[in-house]
């Protein structure tokens, strides 16, 4: 990241000059969004500053054990309180997204706010909607980026236990415990520092990866047995789940986390998609291997975005209509899919 010191200096100046700081993450927050938000807040309050947090909607169950997560205001269910926090803020720090549309119903309030705005993110193609844009696609996660920013502002390793836990959660969730996503030697060295500082990896892994209900396990089995479609000639596999399927297995938020990644364990598959039916629209999670650009497919077909190998999107209509649209669109990407598959075989 060019001129990293310049960014830490500007960010610290904005924090020092502010009295009412608000941190907001993206809608349907994942472990990285919450980890980055909690980590940033932990350092800010260590400086004697007030900092509040907003999530555009409810958090996933597997994240509710984290320290201070009860301080996150769910804007969707607490609009009055959330609106007041935005109105009162003189600095708004936006983490883990690069488009204002990712703030859900809070978007317009944040956009029109007179507060100074900072964006901290690691996704490609950042929008220009903040006074200070800190974007670094070379990081595995926004939490990893926050780790470097905070240590830069601190002038040394910030070893607060809740801070290092939040950063660790963000890194391992955005990389699927290093099974997918983008990470480098710097990422692993960061993880090494976190372990040296005493992060409780066994406890965290238990909460994140070994905390599923029997219903969730049954849903996964059903999805793989009855809702999986494989197109070996296009090196693609997908799962589709209706609202009725989710209700049948008493679905709670976060139960389908990781389903799309399972499909990439099949030989020859370089693209996997999870389709989940909601009321009036379908949510997609796309994962890919190698050179195939899931982000590009998501942007062109589903008004979505993300990373090269991990993206998401949404589309209005029934799940059958959306899946049919995907089936009709997929052959246009045959060349890219075949190329990625060939590269993986070398």
C-alpha positions as CSV (number, residue, x, y, z in Angstrom):
1,X,0.0,0.0,0.0
2,X,1.6,3.3,-1.0
3,X,2.2,6.0,1.5
4,X,0.9,3.9,4.4
5,X,2.3,6.3,7.0
6,X,0.4,9.1,5.3
7,X,-2.9,7.3,5.8
8,X,-2.2,6.5,9.5
9,X,-1.3,10.1,10.1
10,X,-4.4,11.4,8.5
11,X,-6.7,8.9,10.2
12,X,-5.2,9.6,13.6
13,X,-5.7,13.3,13.1
14,X,-9.4,12.8,12.2
15,X,-9.9,10.6,15.3
16,X,-8.1,13.1,17.6
17,X,-10.2,16.0,16.3
18,X,-13.5,14.1,16.7
19,X,-15.8,13.8,19.8
20,X,-18.5,11.5,18.4
21,X,-17.1,8.7,16.3
22,X,-19.4,6.2,14.6
23,X,-18.2,3.0,12.9
24,X,-20.5,1.3,10.4
25,X,-20.1,-2.0,8.5
26,X,-21.9,-3.4,5.5
27,X,-25.3,-5.1,5.4
28,X,-25.3,-8.8,6.3
29,X,-22.0,-8.4,8.1
30,X,-19.5,-11.3,8.0
31,X,-16.7,-12.1,10.4
32,X,-14.4,-9.6,8.7
33,X,-16.8,-6.7,8.9
34,X,-17.5,-7.3,12.6
35,X,-13.9,-8.1,13.4
36,X,-12.7,-4.9,11.7
37,X,-15.4,-2.8,13.4
38,X,-14.7,-4.2,16.9
39,X,-10.9,-3.9,16.4
40,X,-11.1,-0.3,15.3
41,X,-13.4,0.7,18.1
42,X,-11.2,-1.1,20.7
43,X,-8.2,1.1,19.8
44,X,-10.3,4.3,19.6
45,X,-11.7,3.8,23.1
46,X,-8.2,3.1,24.4
47,X,-7.4,6.6,23.3
48,X,-10.1,8.0,25.6
49,X,-12.5,8.6,22.7
50,X,-16.1,7.7,22.4
51,X,-17.0,5.4,19.6
52,X,-20.3,3.7,18.7
53,X,-21.1,1.0,16.2
54,X,-23.9,0.3,13.7
55,X,-24.6,-2.7,11.6
56,X,-27.3,-2.2,8.8
57,X,-29.0,-5.4,10.0
58,X,-28.7,-8.3,12.4
59,X,-25.5,-10.1,13.1
60,X,-25.0,-13.8,12.4
61,X,-25.3,-16.2,15.3
62,X,-21.7,-17.4,15.2
63,X,-20.4,-14.0,15.9
64,X,-22.4,-13.1,19.0
65,X,-19.9,-14.4,21.5
66,X,-17.4,-11.7,20.7
67,X,-16.5,-9.0,23.3
68,X,-18.6,-5.8,22.9
69,X,-20.7,-7.2,20.1
70,X,-23.7,-6.4,22.2
71,X,-22.8,-2.7,21.7
72,X,-23.5,-3.0,17.9
73,X,-26.8,-1.2,17.1
74,X,-28.8,-3.2,14.5
75,X,-30.1,-0.3,12.4
76,X,-32.9,-2.3,10.8
77,X,-34.5,-3.0,14.1
78,X,-33.4,0.1,15.9
79,X,-33.9,2.9,13.3
80,X,-34.5,5.7,15.9
81,X,-31.4,5.0,17.9
82,X,-29.3,4.3,14.7
83,X,-30.5,7.6,13.1
84,X,-29.5,9.6,16.2
85,X,-26.1,8.0,16.2
86,X,-25.6,9.0,12.6
87,X,-27.0,12.5,13.2
88,X,-24.7,13.1,16.2
89,X,-21.5,11.8,14.6
90,X,-18.7,14.1,13.6
91,X,-16.6,11.3,12.2
92,X,-18.0,8.2,10.4
93,X,-15.6,5.3,9.8
94,X,-17.0,2.8,7.2
95,X,-15.3,-0.6,7.2
96,X,-15.3,-3.5,4.8
97,X,-17.2,-2.0,1.9
98,X,-16.6,0.3,-1.0
99,X,-20.1,1.3,-2.2
100,X,-22.7,3.3,-0.2
101,X,-25.4,0.9,-1.3
102,X,-23.9,-1.7,1.1
103,X,-25.2,0.3,4.1
104,X,-28.8,-0.7,3.4
105,X,-31.4,1.7,4.9
106,X,-28.7,3.7,6.6
107,X,-27.2,4.7,3.3
108,X,-28.9,8.1,2.7
109,X,-28.5,9.2,6.3
110,X,-24.7,8.6,6.1
111,X,-24.4,10.1,2.7
112,X,-26.0,13.4,3.7
113,X,-24.3,13.6,7.1
114,X,-22.0,16.5,7.6
115,X,-19.6,14.3,9.5
116,X,-16.1,13.6,8.1
117,X,-16.0,10.2,6.5
118,X,-13.4,7.5,6.3
119,X,-13.5,4.3,4.2
120,X,-11.3,1.4,5.2
121,X,-11.6,-1.6,2.8
122,X,-9.8,-4.2,0.8
123,X,-12.2,-4.8,-2.1
124,X,-11.3,-3.7,-5.7
125,X,-12.7,-0.6,-7.4
126,X,-13.4,1.6,-4.4
127,X,-16.0,4.4,-4.7
128,X,-15.1,8.0,-4.1
129,X,-17.5,8.9,-1.3
130,X,-15.3,9.5,1.7
131,X,-12.9,12.3,2.8
132,X,-10.3,9.7,3.4
133,X,-10.2,6.5,1.4
134,X,-7.9,3.7,2.7
135,X,-8.1,0.9,0.2
136,X,-5.6,-2.0,0.0
137,X,-6.6,-5.0,-2.1
138,X,-3.3,-6.7,-1.1
139,X,-4.7,-7.5,2.3
140,X,-6.6,-10.7,3.1
141,X,-9.2,-8.8,4.9
142,X,-10.2,-5.4,6.2
143,X,-9.3,-6.7,9.7
144,X,-5.7,-7.2,8.6
145,X,-5.7,-3.7,7.2
146,X,-7.1,-2.3,10.5
147,X,-4.3,-4.2,12.3
148,X,-1.6,-2.3,10.4
149,X,-3.4,1.0,10.6
150,X,-3.8,0.7,14.4
151,X,-0.2,-0.4,14.9
152,X,0.8,2.6,12.8
153,X,-1.2,5.0,14.9
154,X,-0.1,3.4,18.1
155,X,3.6,3.4,17.1
156,X,4.0,-0.2,18.3
157,X,2.1,-3.5,18.6
158,X,-1.3,-2.8,20.1
159,X,-1.7,-6.0,22.1
160,X,-5.2,-5.5,23.7
161,X,-6.7,-9.1,23.9
162,X,-10.0,-8.1,22.4
163,X,-8.3,-6.2,19.6
164,X,-6.1,-9.2,18.6
165,X,-9.1,-11.5,18.9
166,X,-11.2,-9.4,16.6
167,X,-8.4,-9.1,14.0
168,X,-7.9,-12.9,14.1
169,X,-11.6,-13.5,13.6
170,X,-11.6,-11.2,10.5
171,X,-8.7,-12.9,8.9
172,X,-9.7,-16.5,9.4
173,X,-13.3,-15.9,8.3
174,X,-12.5,-14.0,5.1
175,X,-10.0,-16.7,4.1
176,X,-12.1,-19.6,5.3
177,X,-9.4,-20.6,7.7
178,X,-6.9,-20.2,4.8
179,X,-8.9,-22.5,2.5
180,X,-9.8,-19.7,0.0
181,X,-9.6,-16.0,-0.6
182,X,-6.5,-13.9,-1.0
183,X,-3.6,-14.0,1.6
184,X,0.1,-13.5,1.5
185,X,3.2,-14.1,3.6
186,X,2.4,-10.8,5.3
187,X,-1.0,-12.3,6.3
188,X,0.7,-15.3,7.8
189,X,3.3,-13.2,9.6
190,X,0.4,-11.1,11.0
191,X,-1.3,-14.3,12.3
192,X,2.1,-15.3,13.8
193,X,2.2,-12.0,15.7
194,X,-1.3,-12.5,16.9
195,X,-0.5,-16.0,18.2
196,X,2.6,-14.7,19.9
197,X,0.5,-12.1,21.6
198,X,-1.7,-14.8,23.1
199,X,-4.8,-15.0,20.8
200,X,-6.8,-18.0,21.9
201,X,-7.1,-19.8,18.5
202,X,-8.7,-22.9,19.9
203,X,-11.5,-21.0,21.5
204,X,-12.0,-18.8,18.4
205,X,-12.0,-21.8,16.0
206,X,-14.5,-23.6,18.2
207,X,-16.9,-20.6,18.1
208,X,-16.5,-20.0,14.4
209,X,-16.1,-23.4,12.8
210,X,-17.5,-25.9,15.4
211,X,-20.6,-24.2,16.7
212,X,-23.3,-25.6,14.4
213,X,-26.8,-26.9,15.3
214,X,-28.1,-30.3,14.3
215,X,-30.5,-28.5,11.9
216,X,-27.6,-26.7,10.2
217,X,-25.8,-30.1,9.6
218,X,-29.0,-31.6,8.2
219,X,-29.5,-28.6,6.0
220,X,-26.0,-29.0,4.6
221,X,-26.6,-32.6,3.9
222,X,-30.0,-31.9,2.2
223,X,-28.4,-29.1,0.1
224,X,-25.6,-31.4,-1.2
225,X,-27.9,-34.4,-1.8
226,X,-31.0,-32.7,-3.2
227,X,-30.1,-29.2,-4.3
228,X,-26.7,-29.6,-5.9
229,X,-26.3,-29.2,-9.7
230,X,-23.0,-29.9,-11.4
231,X,-22.0,-28.8,-14.9
232,X,-18.6,-30.6,-15.4
233,X,-18.3,-29.3,-19.0
234,X,-18.4,-25.8,-17.6
235,X,-16.4,-26.6,-14.5
236,X,-19.3,-25.2,-12.4
237,X,-21.4,-26.4,-9.6
238,X,-24.2,-24.7,-7.6
239,X,-26.7,-25.2,-4.8
240,X,-30.2,-23.7,-4.8
241,X,-32.3,-23.4,-1.6
242,X,-35.9,-22.2,-1.5
243,X,-37.5,-20.4,1.4
244,X,-39.4,-23.6,2.2
245,X,-36.1,-25.5,2.3
246,X,-34.7,-23.0,4.8
247,X,-37.9,-23.1,6.9
248,X,-37.9,-26.9,6.9
249,X,-34.5,-26.9,8.6
250,X,-35.2,-24.0,11.0
251,X,-32.6,-21.8,9.3
252,X,-31.0,-19.0,11.2
253,X,-28.6,-16.4,9.9
254,X,-25.2,-17.8,9.2
255,X,-26.3,-21.5,8.7
256,X,-25.4,-21.5,5.0
257,X,-21.9,-20.0,5.6
258,X,-19.3,-22.0,3.7
259,X,-21.7,-24.1,1.6
260,X,-20.4,-22.6,-1.7
261,X,-16.8,-23.5,-0.7
262,X,-17.6,-27.2,-0.4
263,X,-18.4,-27.4,-4.1
264,X,-14.9,-26.3,-5.0
265,X,-13.5,-29.5,-3.4
266,X,-14.8,-31.4,-6.4
267,X,-12.3,-32.3,-9.1
268,X,-12.4,-29.9,-12.1
269,X,-14.8,-27.4,-10.5
270,X,-13.5,-23.8,-10.6
271,X,-16.8,-21.9,-10.0
272,X,-19.4,-22.5,-7.3
273,X,-22.5,-20.6,-6.5
274,X,-25.0,-20.7,-3.7
275,X,-28.5,-19.4,-4.5
276,X,-30.7,-18.6,-1.5
277,X,-34.3,-17.5,-2.0
278,X,-35.6,-14.5,0.0
279,X,-38.9,-12.7,-0.2
280,X,-39.0,-11.2,-3.8
281,X,-35.3,-11.7,-4.5
282,X,-32.5,-14.3,-4.5
283,X,-29.1,-13.8,-2.8
284,X,-26.0,-15.3,-4.4
285,X,-22.6,-16.2,-3.0
286,X,-20.0,-17.0,-5.7
287,X,-16.6,-18.7,-5.1
288,X,-13.9,-19.5,-7.7
289,X,-10.5,-21.0,-8.1
290,X,-7.4,-19.7,-9.9
291,X,-7.9,-17.1,-12.6
292,X,-11.7,-17.2,-13.0
293,X,-13.1,-13.9,-11.9
294,X,-16.2,-14.4,-9.8
295,X,-16.3,-10.7,-9.2
296,X,-16.7,-9.9,-12.9
297,X,-19.5,-12.5,-13.3
298,X,-21.3,-11.2,-10.3
299,X,-21.1,-7.6,-11.5
300,X,-22.3,-8.4,-15.0
301,X,-25.1,-10.7,-14.0
302,X,-26.2,-10.0,-10.5
303,X,-25.5,-6.4,-9.7
304,X,-23.0,-7.6,-7.2
305,X,-19.3,-7.5,-6.6
306,X,-16.4,-8.6,-4.3
307,X,-13.1,-10.2,-5.0
308,X,-11.8,-12.2,-7.9
309,X,-12.4,-15.5,-6.1
310,X,-15.2,-14.5,-3.7
311,X,-18.2,-12.4,-4.6
312,X,-21.8,-11.9,-4.0
313,X,-24.9,-10.5,-5.5
314,X,-28.7,-10.2,-5.6
315,X,-31.4,-10.5,-8.2
316,X,-35.1,-9.9,-8.1
317,X,-37.4,-12.8,-9.0
318,X,-38.1,-16.3,-7.8
319,X,-35.2,-18.7,-7.3
320,X,-36.2,-20.7,-10.4
321,X,-36.1,-17.5,-12.5
322,X,-32.7,-16.5,-11.2
323,X,-31.2,-20.0,-11.6
324,X,-32.5,-20.1,-15.2
325,X,-30.9,-16.7,-15.8
326,X,-27.6,-18.0,-14.5
327,X,-27.9,-21.2,-16.6
328,X,-28.5,-19.1,-19.7
329,X,-25.6,-16.7,-18.9
330,X,-23.0,-19.2,-17.9
331,X,-22.0,-20.5,-21.4
332,X,-20.8,-17.0,-22.2
333,X,-18.0,-17.6,-19.7
334,X,-17.0,-21.0,-21.0
335,X,-13.6,-19.8,-22.3
336,X,-12.6,-18.2,-19.0
337,X,-13.8,-21.3,-17.1
338,X,-11.9,-23.7,-19.3
339,X,-8.8,-21.6,-19.1
340,X,-9.0,-21.5,-15.3
341,X,-9.5,-25.3,-15.2
342,X,-6.5,-25.9,-17.4
343,X,-4.3,-23.7,-15.3
344,X,-5.4,-25.6,-12.2
345,X,-4.4,-28.9,-13.8
346,X,-0.8,-27.8,-14.6
